[in-house]
Amino acid sequence: MGGDTLKDVFVEEEASSLYPDFSRSSSCCFSDDLGVCEENLAAYLRKREKTYQEILQSHDLLRERLGKNNRKLKLARRQILSYTPGSFADVNLSDYHVPKTTSILIIGPKGAGKSSLVNRITRVIQDDQFAPARAQESYGMPSNGGTFFVQEYMIPRGGSASFCLFDTRGLSQISSSDNTNMIEQWITKGLHHGEPVIWTSDDSDLKDRLIRDGCTGCEIRKVDSIIFVVNAVKMMESESSYTHMISSAFNCPLLSFKDDKPAVVITHGDLLSREERARVQVLVGELLGIPPDKQIFDIPDSRDAATALAICSLLRHCLEHADKNFRCFPKRNFTISKVEGGGKNKTRMTMFSIALTLFLALAIFWFNHEHGGQNVAHEARRHELHVGIQSPRLYNLTHEVQPKHTISVQNSESESEAVPNGEPSIDWRTARRLWFDEGKVAEVEAEPTFDWRTTRRLWYVE
C-alpha cells in the first residue's frame, strides 16, 4: 500500500460494503493486463459512490418537494394527456408521415412486472388509484401462468388515445435465439393485439393452444419506443444467468433507435430498502451501459405521488424519443425543400406543370376545330363512293347553287328530245319526289310518265 492514500482506502472499503460483489469482479475488469492503474480504479469507485449518493438523495428530495402540493404532478399528467404524435418533435412535421398512434413496446424477463406496470400507468393517467386492473397480473411462482399473447392497451382510454402500450410475454431464459428472433420480428414487421408469442422450448400442447387462440385480424403497428423492465429483487440476488439474459437482450442492436437505447424500469422496489433500490439502480446502469439517474426509472408497487411522477417522467421520456426517431420515410419533396432555393424550385415546377397542361388543352381544342369539319366531309365522301351515289346535301355544300329552271312537263317525248340538245330545265321538287317514291307516284299520277333513268342522270349532272 505504498502509493495508496487513506482516502483511496476508505473509498474502496466503503464501495465494498455497498457492493459486496464488486471487489471480486473488479480484479478481472481492472487488471494490470488491460493497462488500468490503481488511480483509475479509485476514480471509478469515487464516481460510482457519487452516483449512488445522488440517487439516494433524489428520493428524499422528491418527496419533500411534492409534499401535499401535487401541482407538479398535475402538470406532468396534463402534458401526457395533451400529447399527440409529433408534438415533442424538433423537426418540420410536414416533411414526415406522422403515425396516428405512438406504439410503446414493453419487454422484459418473466415475472419482472410488465403487466403490473401497465396497470400502474393506467391508474396514474386516469388519476384514479383504485381503477380496476386492465392487464392480467400473475401471482405466486413465476412458472405459474403469465402473459402468452401480445396485449394492446390504448392510453388514455376511448377514441382520443394518442399512444398505446404493448404488453408481451416474458423473455426466454432457456434460448437467447428465441428472444433475438422475436425482437427482430416485432421491430421489423410490427406487432398486433392478440398475437401469440411462441418459444421453441414450449411443449406441443402449449404451442397448439397459442396457435388456436391467437388473433390475426387486428391492426399491425410499428414499434416507436421501448421500455425494458427489470426485477430489482432478482438483481440483488446476483444470479449470473439472469444478468446475462438481461444484458444480451438489452444490447440487441434492433432495440436501439439510431443512437437511443430503451428506457429501463426497475420494479419490485417496495420489497427492498431505500439503499438497496439505489444500489440496484447503479448496478443496472453499469450492466447495460446507460446513465442510472437519467434513463433508469425506479417504479415500485406503491401509490404515492413520487411513484406517479416517476411514471409521468417515464412516459415523457419514451414519447420524446419516439417523436425524435420517426421510422417512416420522408415525403418525395423532402430533398427539394431542404436544399438552398428549394422553395423557388418547387414553385417553378408547379407553374411549369400548369402551363404544360394548358398548352395541351389548347392544342387538342385547335386540332378538333380545324380538322373536325374535314373529317366529316371525308367520311361522307368515302361513304358515297362506297355506296355509288352522292348525297344531295353534300352536293349542295360542295357546289354553287344554280338558279332554278321550272318548265311544265308535257310528255316523255319532249323530255327525251331535250336531253341531248342542251341543258335541261325540270321541276326539281317533282323530280325528287318521283325519284324517291316511284311506286306511289305511279299509282296517284298516271300521267305524265318519265324516263326515270334519264331523270336521275340529268339531276345528278346538274
C-alpha positions as CSV (number, residue, x, y, z in Angstrom):
1,M,0.0,0.0,0.0
2,G,3.0,2.3,-0.6
3,G,1.3,4.6,-3.1
4,D,-2.2,4.5,-1.7
5,T,-3.7,7.3,0.4
6,L,-6.0,7.0,3.3
7,K,-8.9,8.5,1.3
8,D,-8.5,5.8,-1.5
9,V,-8.6,3.0,1.0
10,F,-11.7,4.5,2.6
11,V,-13.4,4.7,-0.8
12,E,-12.6,1.1,-1.6
13,E,-13.8,-0.2,1.8
14,E,-17.0,1.8,1.5
15,A,-17.6,0.6,-2.0
16,S,-17.0,-3.0,-0.9
17,S,-19.7,-2.6,1.8
18,L,-22.2,-1.1,-0.7
19,Y,-21.3,-3.5,-3.5
20,P,-20.1,-6.7,-2.0
21,D,-19.6,-8.4,-5.4
22,F,-17.7,-5.5,-6.9
23,S,-14.4,-6.3,-5.1
24,R,-14.5,-9.8,-6.7
25,S,-15.4,-8.6,-10.2
26,S,-13.0,-5.6,-10.2
27,S,-10.0,-7.8,-10.3
28,C,-10.9,-9.2,-13.7
29,C,-12.3,-6.0,-15.1
30,F,-9.4,-3.8,-14.0
31,S,-6.3,-6.0,-14.2
32,D,-2.8,-4.9,-15.0
33,D,-3.0,-6.8,-18.3
34,L,-5.6,-4.2,-19.5
35,G,-3.3,-1.4,-18.6
36,V,-5.6,0.1,-15.9
37,C,-3.8,1.6,-13.0
38,E,-5.0,1.8,-9.4
39,E,-5.6,5.6,-9.8
40,N,-8.2,5.0,-12.5
41,L,-9.8,2.3,-10.3
42,A,-10.0,4.7,-7.4
43,A,-11.5,7.4,-9.7
44,Y,-14.1,5.0,-10.9
45,L,-15.0,4.0,-7.4
46,R,-15.5,7.6,-6.4
47,K,-17.7,8.3,-9.4
48,R,-19.7,5.2,-8.5
49,E,-20.2,6.4,-5.0
50,K,-21.2,9.9,-6.1
51,T,-23.9,8.5,-8.4
52,Y,-25.2,6.3,-5.6
53,Q,-25.4,9.2,-3.2
54,E,-27.2,11.4,-5.8
55,I,-29.8,8.7,-6.4
56,L,-30.3,8.1,-2.7
57,Q,-30.8,11.8,-2.1
58,S,-33.1,12.3,-5.0
59,H,-35.8,10.0,-3.4
60,D,-35.9,12.2,-0.3
61,L,-35.7,15.4,-2.2
62,L,-38.6,14.5,-4.5
63,R,-40.8,13.6,-1.6
64,E,-40.0,16.9,0.1
65,R,-40.8,18.9,-3.0
66,L,-44.1,17.2,-3.6
67,G,-45.3,17.0,0.0
68,K,-49.0,17.9,-0.1
69,N,-48.8,20.1,-3.2
70,N,-49.4,17.9,-6.3
71,R,-49.2,20.8,-8.7
72,K,-46.1,19.4,-10.4
73,L,-47.7,16.0,-10.7
74,K,-50.9,17.6,-12.2
75,L,-48.7,19.5,-14.7
76,A,-46.9,16.3,-15.7
77,R,-50.1,14.4,-16.2
78,R,-51.6,17.2,-18.3
79,Q,-48.6,17.1,-20.6
80,I,-49.1,13.4,-21.2
81,L,-52.9,13.8,-21.8
82,S,-52.3,16.6,-24.3
83,Y,-49.8,14.7,-26.2
84,T,-50.3,14.0,-29.9
85,P,-47.9,12.1,-32.1
86,G,-45.2,14.5,-33.2
87,S,-45.9,17.2,-30.6
88,F,-42.4,16.6,-29.0
89,A,-40.6,16.5,-32.3
90,D,-37.9,19.1,-33.2
91,V,-38.4,18.7,-37.0
92,N,-40.9,20.0,-39.5
93,L,-43.8,17.6,-39.4
94,S,-44.9,18.4,-42.9
95,D,-41.8,16.5,-44.1
96,Y,-42.8,13.2,-42.4
97,H,-45.7,10.9,-42.3
98,V,-46.6,11.1,-38.6
99,P,-48.3,8.0,-37.2
100,K,-51.8,8.3,-35.8
101,T,-50.8,6.4,-32.6
102,T,-47.4,6.1,-31.0
103,S,-46.6,2.5,-30.0
104,I,-44.6,1.7,-26.9
105,L,-43.3,-1.9,-26.5
106,I,-42.8,-3.3,-23.0
107,I,-40.4,-6.2,-22.8
108,G,-38.5,-7.9,-20.0
109,P,-38.0,-11.3,-18.2
110,K,-40.9,-13.3,-16.9
111,G,-42.1,-12.0,-13.5
112,A,-40.4,-8.6,-14.0
113,G,-43.8,-6.8,-13.6
114,K,-44.7,-5.7,-17.1
115,S,-48.4,-6.2,-16.7
116,S,-48.3,-4.5,-13.3
117,L,-46.6,-1.6,-14.9
118,V,-49.4,-1.3,-17.4
119,N,-52.0,-1.1,-14.6
120,R,-50.0,1.5,-12.7
121,I,-49.6,3.7,-15.8
122,T,-53.4,3.4,-16.4
123,R,-54.2,4.5,-12.9
124,V,-51.9,7.4,-12.9
125,I,-53.1,8.8,-16.3
126,Q,-56.7,8.3,-15.3
127,D,-56.0,9.9,-11.9
128,D,-57.8,7.0,-10.2
129,Q,-55.6,4.9,-7.9
130,F,-58.5,2.4,-7.4
131,A,-59.3,1.8,-11.0
132,P,-59.7,-1.8,-11.9
133,A,-56.8,-3.6,-13.5
134,R,-56.7,-3.8,-17.3
135,A,-53.8,-6.3,-17.6
136,Q,-53.9,-9.7,-16.1
137,E,-51.2,-9.9,-13.4
138,S,-49.6,-13.2,-12.3
139,Y,-49.2,-14.2,-8.7
140,G,-47.0,-16.8,-6.9
141,M,-44.2,-18.6,-8.6
142,P,-43.1,-17.3,-12.0
143,S,-43.8,-20.7,-13.5
144,N,-47.5,-20.3,-12.8
145,G,-49.2,-18.5,-15.7
146,G,-48.1,-15.3,-17.2
147,T,-48.7,-13.4,-20.4
148,F,-48.6,-15.5,-23.6
149,F,-50.2,-13.1,-26.1
150,V,-49.4,-9.6,-27.1
151,Q,-51.9,-7.3,-25.4
152,E,-52.6,-3.7,-26.7
153,Y,-53.7,-1.0,-24.3
154,M,-54.7,2.4,-25.6
155,I,-53.7,5.4,-23.4
156,P,-55.9,7.1,-22.5
157,R,-59.0,5.0,-23.0
158,G,-61.5,5.9,-25.6
159,G,-61.3,7.3,-29.1
160,S,-58.9,10.1,-28.2
161,A,-56.0,7.7,-27.5
162,S,-52.7,9.2,-28.7
163,F,-50.3,6.3,-27.7
164,C,-50.6,2.6,-26.8
165,L,-48.7,0.1,-24.7
166,F,-48.0,-3.4,-25.9
167,D,-47.6,-6.0,-23.1
168,T,-45.6,-9.0,-24.2
169,R,-44.6,-12.4,-22.9
170,G,-41.5,-12.7,-20.7
171,L,-38.2,-13.3,-22.4
172,S,-37.0,-16.9,-22.6
173,Q,-34.3,-17.8,-20.1
174,I,-33.5,-21.0,-22.0
175,S,-32.7,-19.8,-25.5
176,S,-31.4,-16.4,-26.3
177,S,-32.0,-17.0,-30.0
178,D,-35.8,-17.1,-29.3
179,N,-35.5,-13.6,-27.8
180,T,-33.5,-12.3,-30.7
181,N,-35.8,-13.7,-33.3
182,M,-38.9,-12.5,-31.6
183,I,-37.5,-9.0,-31.1
184,E,-36.4,-8.9,-34.8
185,Q,-40.0,-9.8,-35.8
186,W,-41.6,-7.2,-33.7
187,I,-39.2,-4.4,-34.7
188,T,-39.1,-5.1,-38.5
189,K,-42.6,-6.4,-39.1
190,G,-44.6,-4.8,-36.3
191,L,-47.0,-6.4,-33.9
192,H,-50.7,-6.5,-33.2
193,H,-53.1,-7.3,-30.4
194,G,-53.7,-11.0,-29.7
195,E,-50.5,-12.1,-31.4
196,P,-49.2,-15.4,-29.8
197,V,-45.6,-15.5,-28.6
198,I,-44.2,-19.0,-29.0
199,W,-40.8,-20.2,-27.9
200,T,-39.0,-23.2,-29.4
201,S,-38.8,-24.7,-25.8
202,D,-42.6,-24.7,-25.4
203,D,-44.3,-28.1,-25.4
204,S,-46.5,-29.2,-28.2
205,D,-49.8,-28.7,-26.2
206,L,-48.9,-25.1,-25.4
207,K,-48.0,-24.3,-29.0
208,D,-51.3,-25.8,-30.2
209,R,-53.2,-23.7,-27.7
210,L,-51.4,-20.5,-28.6
211,I,-51.9,-21.0,-32.3
212,R,-55.6,-21.9,-31.8
213,D,-56.4,-18.9,-29.6
214,G,-54.2,-16.4,-31.4
215,C,-55.8,-13.4,-33.2
216,T,-54.7,-12.2,-36.6
217,G,-57.3,-9.6,-37.6
218,C,-56.1,-6.6,-35.6
219,E,-54.2,-3.7,-37.0
220,I,-50.4,-4.1,-37.2
221,R,-48.4,-1.3,-35.6
222,K,-44.8,-0.3,-35.9
223,V,-42.8,0.0,-32.7
224,D,-41.9,3.6,-31.9
225,S,-40.3,3.3,-28.4
226,I,-39.3,0.5,-25.9
227,I,-39.5,0.0,-22.2
228,F,-37.2,-2.6,-20.7
229,V,-38.4,-3.9,-17.3
230,V,-36.1,-5.5,-14.7
231,N,-36.8,-7.1,-11.4
232,A,-34.8,-5.4,-8.7
233,V,-35.0,-8.4,-6.3
234,K,-33.5,-10.7,-8.9
235,M,-30.7,-8.2,-9.5
236,M,-30.0,-8.2,-5.7
237,E,-29.6,-11.9,-5.8
238,S,-26.8,-11.6,-8.3
239,E,-27.8,-14.5,-10.5
240,S,-25.4,-14.8,-13.3
241,S,-28.0,-16.3,-15.7
242,Y,-30.5,-13.6,-15.0
243,T,-28.0,-10.7,-15.6
244,H,-26.6,-12.4,-18.7
245,M,-30.1,-12.7,-20.2
246,I,-30.8,-9.1,-19.4
247,S,-27.5,-7.9,-20.9
248,S,-27.8,-9.9,-24.1
249,A,-31.4,-9.0,-24.7
250,F,-30.9,-5.3,-24.0
251,N,-27.8,-4.9,-26.1
252,C,-29.6,-6.4,-29.1
253,P,-29.0,-3.8,-31.9
254,L,-32.6,-4.0,-33.0
255,L,-33.8,-2.4,-29.7
256,S,-31.8,0.8,-30.3
257,F,-33.3,3.5,-32.4
258,K,-30.3,5.1,-34.1
259,D,-28.2,6.1,-31.0
260,D,-31.1,5.9,-28.5
261,K,-31.3,2.8,-26.2
262,P,-34.6,1.8,-24.5
263,A,-35.7,3.2,-21.2
264,V,-35.3,0.8,-18.2
265,V,-37.8,0.4,-15.4
266,I,-36.8,-1.2,-12.1
267,T,-39.8,-2.9,-10.4
268,H,-40.5,-4.6,-7.0
269,G,-38.5,-1.9,-5.2
270,D,-41.1,-1.9,-2.5
271,L,-39.6,-5.2,-1.3
272,L,-36.2,-3.5,-0.8
273,S,-34.9,-0.8,1.4
274,R,-34.1,2.7,0.1
275,E,-30.4,2.0,0.0
276,E,-30.8,-1.3,-1.8
277,R,-33.0,0.3,-4.5
278,A,-30.4,2.9,-5.2
279,R,-27.7,0.2,-5.3
280,V,-29.7,-1.8,-7.9
281,Q,-30.2,1.3,-10.0
282,V,-26.4,1.9,-10.2
283,L,-25.7,-1.8,-10.9
284,V,-28.2,-1.9,-13.7
285,G,-26.7,1.2,-15.2
286,E,-23.3,-0.3,-15.2
287,L,-24.5,-3.6,-16.6
288,L,-26.4,-2.0,-19.5
289,G,-24.2,1.0,-20.1
290,I,-26.8,3.7,-19.6
291,P,-26.9,6.6,-17.1
292,P,-28.7,5.3,-14.0
293,D,-30.0,8.7,-12.9
294,K,-31.5,9.7,-16.3
295,Q,-32.6,6.6,-18.2
296,I,-33.4,4.2,-15.4
297,F,-36.7,4.8,-13.6
298,D,-37.5,3.3,-10.1
299,I,-41.2,2.4,-10.1
300,P,-42.2,0.3,-7.1
301,D,-45.6,-1.1,-6.4
302,S,-46.9,1.9,-4.4
303,R,-49.4,4.7,-4.8
304,D,-47.5,7.7,-3.6
305,A,-47.0,10.9,-5.5
306,A,-43.3,10.2,-6.1
307,T,-44.1,7.0,-8.0
308,A,-46.8,8.7,-10.0
309,L,-44.4,11.5,-11.0
310,A,-41.8,8.8,-12.0
311,I,-44.4,7.2,-14.3
312,C,-45.1,10.5,-15.9
313,S,-41.4,11.1,-16.4
314,L,-41.0,7.6,-17.9
315,L,-43.8,8.3,-20.4
316,R,-42.4,11.7,-21.3
317,H,-39.0,10.2,-22.0
318,C,-40.5,7.5,-24.2
319,L,-42.8,9.8,-26.2
320,E,-40.0,12.3,-26.8
321,H,-37.7,9.7,-28.1
322,A,-40.5,8.2,-30.3
323,D,-41.1,11.6,-31.9
324,K,-37.3,12.1,-32.3
325,N,-36.8,8.8,-34.2
326,F,-39.7,8.5,-36.8
327,R,-39.3,5.3,-38.6
328,C,-41.4,6.3,-41.6
329,F,-39.8,7.6,-44.8
330,P,-39.9,11.3,-45.6
331,K,-42.1,12.6,-48.5
332,R,-40.8,12.9,-52.0
333,N,-40.3,16.7,-51.8
334,F,-38.1,16.3,-48.7
335,T,-34.8,16.8,-50.7
336,I,-36.1,19.7,-52.7
337,S,-37.3,21.6,-49.6
338,K,-34.0,21.1,-47.7
339,V,-31.6,22.3,-50.4
340,E,-30.9,26.0,-51.0
341,G,-33.6,27.6,-53.1
342,G,-35.9,24.6,-52.7
343,G,-39.0,26.8,-52.3
344,K,-38.3,28.6,-55.6
345,N,-37.7,25.3,-57.4
346,K,-40.9,23.9,-56.1
347,T,-42.8,27.0,-57.3
348,R,-41.2,26.8,-60.8
349,M,-42.1,23.2,-61.1
350,T,-45.7,23.9,-60.2
351,M,-46.0,26.7,-62.7
352,F,-44.4,24.6,-65.5
353,S,-46.9,21.8,-64.9
354,I,-49.8,24.2,-65.1
355,A,-48.5,25.8,-68.3
356,L,-47.9,22.4,-69.9
357,T,-51.5,21.3,-69.1
358,L,-53.0,24.5,-70.6
359,F,-50.9,24.1,-73.7
360,L,-52.0,20.6,-74.3
361,A,-55.7,21.5,-73.8
362,L,-55.4,24.4,-76.3
363,A,-53.7,22.1,-78.8
364,I,-56.4,19.5,-78.6
365,F,-59.1,22.1,-79.0
366,W,-57.4,23.6,-82.1
367,F,-56.9,20.2,-83.7
368,N,-60.6,19.3,-83.2
369,H,-61.7,22.7,-84.5
370,E,-59.5,22.6,-87.7
371,H,-59.8,19.0,-88.7
372,G,-63.3,18.2,-87.4
373,G,-65.2,19.5,-90.5
374,Q,-62.7,17.9,-92.9
375,N,-63.1,14.6,-91.2
376,V,-66.9,14.8,-91.5
377,A,-66.7,15.6,-95.2
378,H,-64.1,12.9,-95.8
379,E,-66.3,10.3,-94.1
380,A,-69.3,11.4,-96.1
381,R,-67.4,11.3,-99.4
382,R,-65.9,7.9,-98.6
383,H,-69.4,6.6,-97.8
384,E,-70.9,7.8,-101.1
385,L,-68.0,6.3,-103.0
386,H,-68.7,3.0,-101.3
387,V,-72.5,3.2,-102.0
388,G,-72.1,4.6,-105.5
389,I,-74.1,7.8,-105.2
390,Q,-73.6,11.3,-103.9
391,S,-75.9,12.7,-101.3
392,P,-77.9,15.8,-102.2
393,R,-76.9,17.6,-99.0
394,L,-73.2,17.1,-99.7
395,Y,-73.7,18.2,-103.3
396,N,-75.3,21.5,-102.2
397,L,-72.4,22.1,-99.7
398,T,-69.6,21.5,-102.3
399,H,-71.2,23.1,-105.4
400,E,-72.5,26.5,-106.1
401,V,-76.2,26.9,-106.0
402,Q,-77.6,27.1,-109.6
403,P,-80.7,29.1,-110.4
404,K,-83.9,27.1,-110.6
405,H,-85.4,26.4,-114.0
406,T,-89.0,25.3,-114.0
407,I,-90.9,24.2,-117.1
408,S,-94.1,22.5,-117.5
409,V,-93.7,18.9,-118.2
410,Q,-95.9,17.7,-121.1
411,N,-94.9,14.3,-122.2
412,S,-92.0,11.9,-122.2
413,E,-91.1,12.6,-125.8
414,S,-90.2,16.3,-125.2
415,E,-88.2,15.2,-122.2
416,S,-86.1,12.7,-124.1
417,E,-85.6,15.1,-127.0
418,A,-84.3,18.0,-124.7
419,V,-81.6,15.9,-123.2
420,P,-79.0,15.7,-125.9
421,N,-79.6,19.2,-127.3
422,G,-79.0,21.4,-124.3
423,E,-79.2,21.9,-120.6
424,P,-82.5,20.5,-119.3
425,S,-84.8,22.5,-117.1
426,I,-87.2,20.5,-115.0
427,D,-89.2,20.8,-111.8
428,W,-86.8,19.6,-109.2
429,R,-89.4,19.2,-106.5
430,T,-91.4,16.9,-108.7
431,A,-88.3,15.0,-109.9
432,R,-87.0,14.3,-106.4
433,R,-90.4,13.3,-105.1
434,L,-90.8,11.0,-108.1
435,W,-87.4,9.5,-107.7
436,F,-87.7,8.7,-104.0
437,D,-91.2,7.3,-104.3
438,E,-91.7,6.0,-107.8
439,G,-94.3,3.4,-106.8
440,K,-96.7,5.8,-105.1
441,V,-96.4,8.4,-107.8
442,A,-97.3,5.8,-110.5
443,E,-100.4,4.9,-108.6
444,V,-101.6,8.5,-107.9
445,E,-100.5,10.2,-111.1
446,A,-100.9,8.1,-114.1
447,E,-99.9,10.9,-116.4
448,P,-97.3,12.1,-117.2
449,T,-94.7,9.3,-117.0
450,F,-91.0,9.8,-117.2
451,D,-88.0,8.0,-118.2
452,W,-86.6,7.5,-114.7
453,R,-83.0,6.7,-115.8
454,T,-82.8,9.9,-117.8
455,T,-84.3,11.9,-115.0
456,R,-81.8,10.7,-112.4
457,R,-78.8,11.2,-114.7
458,L,-79.9,14.8,-115.5
459,W,-80.4,15.6,-111.8
460,Y,-77.0,14.4,-110.8
461,V,-75.2,16.1,-113.8
462,E,-76.8,19.4,-112.9
